[in-house]
Amino acid sequence: MGKNKGLYSEEFSVGSRVRIDDKQALERFLRRWKYHHALQLEQLSYAGQTAVVKSVMFYHGGDELYELVNIPGIWHEECLSAQEETE
């Protein structure tokens, strides 16, 4: 929830590249998170992959939710990190 930029301000803009957290981190989030848009077990198979942000949504209270290109599901900000551009 607003790790760096605060509430209702996305960490990752549409078109940016992100990395999905590793499987252990996703499993921790799955066990801990008890609110809206819980991760689905199928999403764990995408652990460690990189993707492009397709859309950004905000849940009431400022939680950032992301849709990724060619990767199903709704992703929480906590499950993603910025993917560094490599040459």
Biopython code that builds the backbone (N, CA, C, O; Angstrom):
import numpy as np
from Bio.PDB.StructureBuilder import StructureBuilder

atoms = [
    (1, "MET", "N", (0.826, -1.183, 0.000)),
    (1, "MET", "CA", (0.000, 0.000, 0.000)),
    (1, "MET", "C", (0.867, 1.241, 0.000)),
    (1, "MET", "O", (1.314, 1.700, 1.051)),
    (2, "GLY", "N", (1.096, 1.768, -1.157)),
    (2, "GLY", "CA", (1.830, 3.010, -1.231)),
    (2, "GLY", "C", (3.224, 2.940, -0.667)),
    (2, "GLY", "O", (3.642, 3.851, 0.048)),
    (3, "LYS", "N", (3.973, 1.865, -0.971)),
    (3, "LYS", "CA", (5.321, 1.689, -0.420)),
    (3, "LYS", "C", (6.176, 2.926, -0.555)),
    (3, "LYS", "O", (6.805, 3.361, 0.410)),
    (4, "ASN", "N", (6.204, 3.495, -1.745)),
    (4, "ASN", "CA", (7.100, 4.615, -2.004)),
    (4, "ASN", "C", (6.385, 5.915, -2.320)),
    (4, "ASN", "O", (6.833, 6.984, -1.906)),
    (5, "LYS", "N", (5.301, 5.841, -3.033)),
    (5, "LYS", "CA", (4.670, 7.053, -3.539)),
    (5, "LYS", "C", (3.412, 7.467, -2.792)),
    (5, "LYS", "O", (2.811, 8.488, -3.125)),
    (6, "GLY", "N", (2.998, 6.695, -1.788)),
    (6, "GLY", "CA", (1.830, 7.064, -1.007)),
    (6, "GLY", "C", (0.532, 6.512, -1.562)),
    (6, "GLY", "O", (0.502, 5.881, -2.619)),
    (7, "LEU", "N", (-0.542, 6.764, -0.824)),
    (7, "LEU", "CA", (-1.853, 6.252, -1.182)),
    (7, "LEU", "C", (-2.360, 6.852, -2.488)),
    (7, "LEU", "O", (-2.143, 8.028, -2.778)),
    (8, "TYR", "N", (-3.038, 6.020, -3.266)),
    (8, "TYR", "CA", (-3.662, 6.418, -4.531)),
    (8, "TYR", "C", (-2.665, 6.986, -5.537)),
    (8, "TYR", "O", (-3.024, 7.811, -6.377)),
    (9, "SER", "N", (-1.438, 6.551, -5.448)),
    (9, "SER", "CA", (-0.412, 6.929, -6.409)),
    (9, "SER", "C", (0.369, 5.665, -6.744)),
    (9, "SER", "O", (1.114, 5.146, -5.912)),
    (10, "GLU", "N", (0.194, 5.177, -7.963)),
    (10, "GLU", "CA", (0.757, 3.870, -8.302)),
    (10, "GLU", "C", (2.278, 3.836, -8.249)),
    (10, "GLU", "O", (2.958, 4.795, -8.614)),
    (11, "GLU", "N", (2.786, 2.702, -7.782)),
    (11, "GLU", "CA", (4.230, 2.465, -7.764)),
    (11, "GLU", "C", (4.734, 2.145, -9.161)),
    (11, "GLU", "O", (5.855, 2.502, -9.523)),
    (12, "PHE", "N", (3.904, 1.474, -9.939)),
    (12, "PHE", "CA", (4.290, 1.023, -11.281)),
    (12, "PHE", "C", (3.266, 1.546, -12.282)),
    (12, "PHE", "O", (2.084, 1.209, -12.201)),
    (13, "SER", "N", (3.715, 2.359, -13.215)),
    (13, "SER", "CA", (2.798, 2.937, -14.191)),
    (13, "SER", "C", (2.498, 1.940, -15.307)),
    (13, "SER", "O", (3.246, 0.986, -15.526)),
    (14, "VAL", "N", (1.402, 2.177, -16.000)),
    (14, "VAL", "CA", (1.033, 1.342, -17.145)),
    (14, "VAL", "C", (2.192, 1.352, -18.136)),
    (14, "VAL", "O", (2.741, 2.406, -18.456)),
    (15, "GLY", "N", (2.556, 0.163, -18.617)),
    (15, "GLY", "CA", (3.654, 0.034, -19.567)),
    (15, "GLY", "C", (4.999, -0.257, -18.928)),
    (15, "GLY", "O", (5.946, -0.616, -19.628)),
    (16, "SER", "N", (5.106, -0.110, -17.608)),
    (16, "SER", "CA", (6.388, -0.392, -16.964)),
    (16, "SER", "C", (6.551, -1.899, -16.764)),
    (16, "SER", "O", (5.574, -2.647, -16.726)),
    (17, "ARG", "N", (7.813, -2.325, -16.638)),
    (17, "ARG", "CA", (8.124, -3.740, -16.424)),
    (17, "ARG", "C", (8.256, -4.005, -14.936)),
    (17, "ARG", "O", (8.876, -3.240, -14.197)),
    (18, "VAL", "N", (7.651, -5.118, -14.514)),
    (18, "VAL", "CA", (7.717, -5.522, -13.119)),
    (18, "VAL", "C", (8.130, -6.983, -13.028)),
    (18, "VAL", "O", (7.996, -7.747, -13.984)),
    (19, "ARG", "N", (8.631, -7.351, -11.864)),
    (19, "ARG", "CA", (8.946, -8.751, -11.575)),
    (19, "ARG", "C", (7.990, -9.218, -10.482)),
    (19, "ARG", "O", (7.793, -8.540, -9.474)),
    (20, "ILE", "N", (7.406, -10.382, -10.706)),
    (20, "ILE", "CA", (6.551, -10.998, -9.702)),
    (20, "ILE", "C", (7.464, -11.639, -8.661)),
    (20, "ILE", "O", (8.477, -12.246, -9.009)),
    (21, "ASP", "N", (7.109, -11.505, -7.402)),
    (21, "ASP", "CA", (7.922, -12.061, -6.316)),
    (21, "ASP", "C", (8.122, -13.564, -6.477)),
    (21, "ASP", "O", (7.413, -14.224, -7.236)),
    (22, "ASP", "N", (9.107, -14.092, -5.741)),
    (22, "ASP", "CA", (9.357, -15.529, -5.797)),
    (22, "ASP", "C", (8.212, -16.284, -5.112)),
    (22, "ASP", "O", (7.379, -15.689, -4.428)),
    (23, "LYS", "N", (8.189, -17.596, -5.310)),
    (23, "LYS", "CA", (7.078, -18.411, -4.824)),
    (23, "LYS", "C", (6.924, -18.340, -3.309)),
    (23, "LYS", "O", (5.801, -18.297, -2.807)),
    (24, "GLN", "N", (8.028, -18.327, -2.577)),
    (24, "GLN", "CA", (7.940, -18.257, -1.111)),
    (24, "GLN", "C", (7.260, -16.966, -0.661)),
    (24, "GLN", "O", (6.425, -16.981, 0.244)),
    (25, "ALA", "N", (7.618, -15.860, -1.289)),
    (25, "ALA", "CA", (7.006, -14.576, -0.932)),
    (25, "ALA", "C", (5.515, -14.574, -1.267)),
    (25, "ALA", "O", (4.703, -14.073, -0.489)),
    (26, "LEU", "N", (5.156, -15.131, -2.419)),
    (26, "LEU", "CA", (3.735, -15.202, -2.792)),
    (26, "LEU", "C", (2.965, -16.087, -1.819)),
    (26, "LEU", "O", (1.838, -15.761, -1.445)),
    (27, "GLU", "N", (3.560, -17.196, -1.408)),
    (27, "GLU", "CA", (2.896, -18.077, -0.447)),
    (27, "GLU", "C", (2.695, -17.379, 0.896)),
    (27, "GLU", "O", (1.653, -17.552, 1.528)),
    (28, "ARG", "N", (3.677, -16.592, 1.340)),
    (28, "ARG", "CA", (3.531, -15.823, 2.587)),
    (28, "ARG", "C", (2.376, -14.831, 2.459)),
    (28, "ARG", "O", (1.548, -14.705, 3.361)),
    (29, "PHE", "N", (2.335, -14.130, 1.326)),
    (29, "PHE", "CA", (1.265, -13.162, 1.105)),
    (29, "PHE", "C", (-0.094, -13.868, 1.104)),
    (29, "PHE", "O", (-1.056, -13.379, 1.698)),
    (30, "LEU", "N", (-0.162, -15.001, 0.445)),
    (30, "LEU", "CA", (-1.403, -15.769, 0.364)),
    (30, "LEU", "C", (-1.902, -16.169, 1.753)),
    (30, "LEU", "O", (-3.101, -16.090, 2.025)),
    (31, "ARG", "N", (-1.004, -16.591, 2.624)),
    (31, "ARG", "CA", (-1.382, -16.985, 3.993)),
    (31, "ARG", "C", (-1.787, -15.783, 4.840)),
    (31, "ARG", "O", (-2.716, -15.871, 5.644)),
    (32, "ARG", "N", (-1.101, -14.678, 4.664)),
    (32, "ARG", "CA", (-1.288, -13.500, 5.511)),
    (32, "ARG", "C", (-2.481, -12.634, 5.096)),
    (32, "ARG", "O", (-3.195, -12.112, 5.953)),
    (33, "TRP", "N", (-2.699, -12.480, 3.800)),
    (33, "TRP", "CA", (-3.697, -11.531, 3.305)),
    (33, "TRP", "C", (-5.106, -12.074, 3.491)),
    (33, "TRP", "O", (-5.418, -13.165, 3.013)),
    (34, "LYS", "N", (-5.951, -11.329, 4.174)),
    (34, "LYS", "CA", (-7.312, -11.779, 4.493)),
    (34, "LYS", "C", (-8.389, -10.849, 3.941)),
    (34, "LYS", "O", (-9.556, -10.971, 4.315)),
    (35, "TYR", "N", (-8.023, -9.940, 3.074)),
    (35, "TYR", "CA", (-8.983, -8.941, 2.622)),
    (35, "TYR", "C", (-9.356, -9.158, 1.162)),
    (35, "TYR", "O", (-9.442, -10.295, 0.700)),
    (36, "HIS", "N", (-9.569, -8.107, 0.465)),
    (36, "HIS", "CA", (-10.035, -8.134, -0.918)),
    (36, "HIS", "C", (-8.987, -8.692, -1.889)),
    (36, "HIS", "O", (-7.787, -8.634, -1.621)),
    (37, "HIS", "N", (-9.449, -9.226, -3.005)),
    (37, "HIS", "CA", (-8.601, -9.688, -4.103)),
    (37, "HIS", "C", (-7.457, -10.596, -3.643)),
    (37, "HIS", "O", (-6.286, -10.336, -3.921)),
    (38, "ALA", "N", (-7.818, -11.642, -2.950)),
    (38, "ALA", "CA", (-6.803, -12.608, -2.517)),
    (38, "ALA", "C", (-6.133, -13.225, -3.744)),
    (38, "ALA", "O", (-6.760, -13.382, -4.792)),
    (39, "LEU", "N", (-4.862, -13.571, -3.602)),
    (39, "LEU", "CA", (-4.184, -14.290, -4.681)),
    (39, "LEU", "C", (-4.859, -15.636, -4.879)),
    (39, "LEU", "O", (-5.328, -16.256, -3.923)),
    (40, "GLN", "N", (-4.904, -16.077, -6.113)),
    (40, "GLN", "CA", (-5.416, -17.398, -6.434)),
    (40, "GLN", "C", (-4.240, -18.355, -6.520)),
    (40, "GLN", "O", (-3.145, -17.958, -6.919)),
    (41, "LEU", "N", (-4.450, -19.602, -6.153)),
    (41, "LEU", "CA", (-3.364, -20.581, -6.192)),
    (41, "LEU", "C", (-2.700, -20.654, -7.564)),
    (41, "LEU", "O", (-1.493, -20.882, -7.654)),
    (42, "GLU", "N", (-3.470, -20.464, -8.625)),
    (42, "GLU", "CA", (-2.923, -20.515, -9.983)),
    (42, "GLU", "C", (-1.868, -19.427, -10.216)),
    (42, "GLU", "O", (-0.976, -19.590, -11.047)),
    (43, "GLN", "N", (-1.977, -18.330, -9.484)),
    (43, "GLN", "CA", (-1.026, -17.232, -9.666)),
    (43, "GLN", "C", (0.378, -17.595, -9.191)),
    (43, "GLN", "O", (1.352, -16.992, -9.641)),
    (44, "LEU", "N", (0.496, -18.565, -8.295)),
    (44, "LEU", "CA", (1.806, -18.963, -7.793)),
    (44, "LEU", "C", (2.705, -19.484, -8.909)),
    (44, "LEU", "O", (3.929, -19.405, -8.804)),
    (45, "SER", "N", (2.115, -20.013, -9.970)),
    (45, "SER", "CA", (2.929, -20.553, -11.074)),
    (45, "SER", "C", (3.641, -19.450, -11.863)),
    (45, "SER", "O", (4.493, -19.748, -12.699)),
    (46, "TYR", "N", (3.308, -18.199, -11.612)),
    (46, "TYR", "CA", (3.951, -17.080, -12.311)),
    (46, "TYR", "C", (5.065, -16.443, -11.476)),
    (46, "TYR", "O", (5.615, -15.410, -11.859)),
    (47, "ALA", "N", (5.393, -17.049, -10.353)),
    (47, "ALA", "CA", (6.443, -16.519, -9.464)),
    (47, "ALA", "C", (7.753, -16.327, -10.218)),
    (47, "ALA", "O", (8.180, -17.192, -10.982)),
    (48, "GLY", "N", (8.379, -15.179, -9.988)),
    (48, "GLY", "CA", (9.678, -14.878, -10.583)),
    (48, "GLY", "C", (9.649, -14.376, -12.008)),
    (48, "GLY", "O", (10.690, -13.993, -12.542)),
    (49, "GLN", "N", (8.501, -14.365, -12.635)),
    (49, "GLN", "CA", (8.417, -13.908, -14.023)),
    (49, "GLN", "C", (8.364, -12.387, -14.098)),
    (49, "GLN", "O", (8.001, -11.708, -13.138)),
    (50, "THR", "N", (8.731, -11.881, -15.251)),
    (50, "THR", "CA", (8.605, -10.449, -15.496)),
    (50, "THR", "C", (7.411, -10.215, -16.413)),
    (50, "THR", "O", (7.026, -11.086, -17.193)),
    (51, "ALA", "N", (6.842, -9.037, -16.302)),
    (51, "ALA", "CA", (5.657, -8.702, -17.085)),
    (51, "ALA", "C", (5.570, -7.190, -17.246)),
    (51, "ALA", "O", (6.312, -6.430, -16.624)),
    (52, "VAL", "N", (4.649, -6.788, -18.091)),
    (52, "VAL", "CA", (4.369, -5.371, -18.324)),
    (52, "VAL", "C", (3.029, -5.047, -17.676)),
    (52, "VAL", "O", (2.071, -5.811, -17.793)),
    (53, "VAL", "N", (2.971, -3.917, -16.997)),
    (53, "VAL", "CA", (1.731, -3.485, -16.351)),
    (53, "VAL", "C", (0.723, -3.088, -17.423)),
    (53, "VAL", "O", (0.986, -2.236, -18.272)),
    (54, "LYS", "N", (-0.440, -3.734, -17.357)),
    (54, "LYS", "CA", (-1.531, -3.477, -18.301)),
    (54, "LYS", "C", (-2.477, -2.391, -17.777)),
    (54, "LYS", "O", (-2.896, -1.504, -18.521)),
    (55, "SER", "N", (-2.805, -2.481, -16.474)),
    (55, "SER", "CA", (-3.684, -1.470, -15.872)),
    (55, "SER", "C", (-3.430, -1.396, -14.370)),
    (55, "SER", "O", (-2.901, -2.322, -13.755)),
    (56, "VAL", "N", (-3.828, -0.263, -13.808)),
    (56, "VAL", "CA", (-3.670, -0.002, -12.375)),
    (56, "VAL", "C", (-5.037, 0.364, -11.816)),
    (56, "VAL", "O", (-5.779, 1.150, -12.406)),
    (57, "MET", "N", (-5.351, -0.219, -10.671)),
    (57, "MET", "CA", (-6.610, 0.080, -9.988)),
    (57, "MET", "C", (-6.293, 0.367, -8.522)),
    (57, "MET", "O", (-5.233, -0.010, -8.022)),
    (58, "PHE", "N", (-7.206, 1.026, -7.852)),
    (58, "PHE", "CA", (-7.048, 1.292, -6.423)),
    (58, "PHE", "C", (-8.288, 0.802, -5.699)),
    (58, "PHE", "O", (-9.417, 1.117, -6.077)),
    (59, "TYR", "N", (-8.057, 0.030, -4.657)),
    (59, "TYR", "CA", (-9.144, -0.408, -3.795)),
    (59, "TYR", "C", (-9.356, 0.680, -2.756)),
    (59, "TYR", "O", (-8.437, 1.433, -2.434)),
    (60, "HIS", "N", (-10.567, 0.758, -2.237)),
    (60, "HIS", "CA", (-10.871, 1.740, -1.196)),
    (60, "HIS", "C", (-9.853, 1.615, -0.068)),
    (60, "HIS", "O", (-9.660, 0.529, 0.479)),
    (61, "GLY", "N", (-9.212, 2.704, 0.275)),
    (61, "GLY", "CA", (-8.170, 2.700, 1.293)),
    (61, "GLY", "C", (-6.790, 2.854, 0.684)),
    (61, "GLY", "O", (-5.808, 3.037, 1.405)),
    (62, "GLY", "N", (-6.706, 2.781, -0.643)),
    (62, "GLY", "CA", (-5.449, 3.064, -1.318)),
    (62, "GLY", "C", (-4.649, 1.870, -1.781)),
    (62, "GLY", "O", (-3.576, 2.049, -2.357)),
    (63, "ASP", "N", (-5.131, 0.639, -1.553)),
    (63, "ASP", "CA", (-4.390, -0.528, -2.025)),
    (63, "ASP", "C", (-4.266, -0.495, -3.545)),
    (63, "ASP", "O", (-5.245, -0.309, -4.269)),
    (64, "GLU", "N", (-3.039, -0.680, -4.000)),
    (64, "GLU", "CA", (-2.777, -0.683, -5.435)),
    (64, "GLU", "C", (-2.938, -2.097, -5.978)),
    (64, "GLU", "O", (-2.374, -3.052, -5.443)),
    (65, "LEU", "N", (-3.711, -2.213, -7.041)),
    (65, "LEU", "CA", (-3.942, -3.493, -7.690)),
    (65, "LEU", "C", (-3.557, -3.371, -9.159)),
    (65, "LEU", "O", (-3.825, -2.356, -9.802)),
    (66, "TYR", "N", (-2.931, -4.409, -9.675)),
    (66, "TYR", "CA", (-2.398, -4.370, -11.035)),
    (66, "TYR", "C", (-2.886, -5.539, -11.864)),
    (66, "TYR", "O", (-3.037, -6.655, -11.365)),
    (67, "GLU", "N", (-3.130, -5.270, -13.139)),
    (67, "GLU", "CA", (-3.306, -6.314, -14.141)),
    (67, "GLU", "C", (-2.049, -6.292, -14.993)),
    (67, "GLU", "O", (-1.517, -5.228, -15.313)),
    (68, "LEU", "N", (-1.584, -7.474, -15.354)),
    (68, "LEU", "CA", (-0.355, -7.601, -16.126)),
    (68, "LEU", "C", (-0.647, -8.183, -17.498)),
    (68, "LEU", "O", (-1.564, -8.991, -17.648)),
    (69, "VAL", "N", (0.117, -7.782, -18.491)),
    (69, "VAL", "CA", (-0.056, -8.279, -19.854)),
    (69, "VAL", "C", (0.282, -9.767, -19.887)),
    (69, "VAL", "O", (1.351, -10.176, -19.434)),
    (70, "ASN", "N", (-0.621, -10.565, -20.417)),
    (70, "ASN", "CA", (-0.442, -12.007, -20.627)),
    (70, "ASN", "C", (-0.231, -12.820, -19.357)),
    (70, "ASN", "O", (0.227, -13.961, -19.423)),
    (71, "ILE", "N", (-0.558, -12.250, -18.208)),
    (71, "ILE", "CA", (-0.485, -12.996, -16.945)),
    (71, "ILE", "C", (-1.803, -12.755, -16.222)),
    (71, "ILE", "O", (-2.146, -11.615, -15.910)),
    (72, "PRO", "N", (-2.544, -13.833, -15.956)),
    (72, "PRO", "CA", (-3.875, -13.660, -15.363)),
    (72, "PRO", "C", (-3.841, -13.236, -13.911)),
    (72, "PRO", "O", (-2.834, -13.377, -13.217)),
    (73, "GLY", "N", (-4.971, -12.714, -13.475)),
    (73, "GLY", "CA", (-5.158, -12.385, -12.072)),
    (73, "GLY", "C", (-4.961, -10.916, -11.756)),
    (73, "GLY", "O", (-4.480, -10.131, -12.573)),
    (74, "ILE", "N", (-5.347, -10.583, -10.556)),
    (74, "ILE", "CA", (-5.137, -9.250, -9.990)),
    (74, "ILE", "C", (-3.942, -9.373, -9.057)),
    (74, "ILE", "O", (-3.879, -10.284, -8.231)),
    (75, "TRP", "N", (-3.006, -8.463, -9.192)),
    (75, "TRP", "CA", (-1.759, -8.519, -8.425)),
    (75, "TRP", "C", (-1.661, -7.335, -7.481)),
    (75, "TRP", "O", (-1.883, -6.192, -7.881)),
    (76, "HIS", "N", (-1.331, -7.609, -6.234)),
    (76, "HIS", "CA", (-1.120, -6.561, -5.241)),
    (76, "HIS", "C", (0.282, -5.975, -5.404)),
    (76, "HIS", "O", (1.217, -6.668, -5.805)),
    (77, "GLU", "N", (0.407, -4.710, -5.090)),
    (77, "GLU", "CA", (1.704, -4.026, -5.132)),
    (77, "GLU", "C", (2.760, -4.820, -4.373)),
    (77, "GLU", "O", (3.896, -4.930, -4.833)),
    (78, "GLU", "N", (2.406, -5.367, -3.233)),
    (78, "GLU", "CA", (3.360, -6.095, -2.394)),
    (78, "GLU", "C", (3.945, -7.326, -3.074)),
    (78, "GLU", "O", (4.981, -7.835, -2.645)),
    (79, "CYS", "N", (3.302, -7.805, -4.113)),
    (79, "CYS", "CA", (3.763, -9.015, -4.803)),
    (79, "CYS", "C", (4.637, -8.697, -6.015)),
    (79, "CYS", "O", (5.066, -9.604, -6.729)),
    (80, "LEU", "N", (4.898, -7.424, -6.245)),
    (80, "LEU", "CA", (5.643, -6.985, -7.432)),
    (80, "LEU", "C", (6.813, -6.100, -7.036)),
    (80, "LEU", "O", (6.818, -5.484, -5.970)),
    (81, "SER", "N", (7.800, -6.052, -7.916)),
    (81, "SER", "CA", (8.908, -5.117, -7.755)),
    (81, "SER", "C", (9.288, -4.598, -9.133)),
    (81, "SER", "O", (8.986, -5.223, -10.149)),
    (82, "ALA", "N", (9.952, -3.453, -9.158)),
    (82, "ALA", "CA", (10.364, -2.857, -10.418)),
    (82, "ALA", "C", (11.412, -3.755, -11.091)),
    (82, "ALA", "O", (12.321, -4.266, -10.437)),
    (83, "GLN", "N", (11.267, -3.931, -12.376)),
    (83, "GLN", "CA", (12.241, -4.694, -13.148)),
    (83, "GLN", "C", (13.208, -3.713, -13.779)),
    (83, "GLN", "O", (12.821, -2.852, -14.569)),
    (84, "GLU", "N", (14.466, -3.858, -13.419)),
    (84, "GLU", "CA", (15.490, -2.979, -13.973)),
    (84, "GLU", "C", (15.668, -3.239, -15.464)),
    (84, "GLU", "O", (15.670, -4.387, -15.908)),
    (85, "GLU", "N", (15.812, -2.195, -16.207)),
    (85, "GLU", "CA", (16.093, -2.312, -17.631)),
    (85, "GLU", "C", (17.533, -2.800, -17.816)),
    (85, "GLU", "O", (18.455, -2.254, -17.210)),
    (86, "THR", "N", (17.722, -3.800, -18.632)),
    (86, "THR", "CA", (19.072, -4.284, -18.931)),
    (86, "THR", "C", (19.332, -4.120, -20.407)),
    (86, "THR", "O", (18.433, -4.270, -21.234)),
    (87, "GLU", "N", (20.544, -3.818, -20.721)),
    (87, "GLU", "CA", (20.939, -3.585, -22.109)),
    (87, "GLU", "C", (21.531, -4.847, -22.664)),
    (87, "GLU", "O", (21.935, -4.880, -23.827)),
]
sb = StructureBuilder()
sb.init_structure("model")
sb.init_model(0)
sb.init_chain("A")
sb.init_seg("    ")
for serial, (resi, resn, name, xyz) in enumerate(atoms, 1):
    if name == "N":
        sb.init_residue(resn, " ", resi, " ")
    sb.init_atom(name, np.array(xyz, "f"), 0.0, 1.0, " ", f" {name:<3s}", serial, name[0])
structure = sb.get_structure()
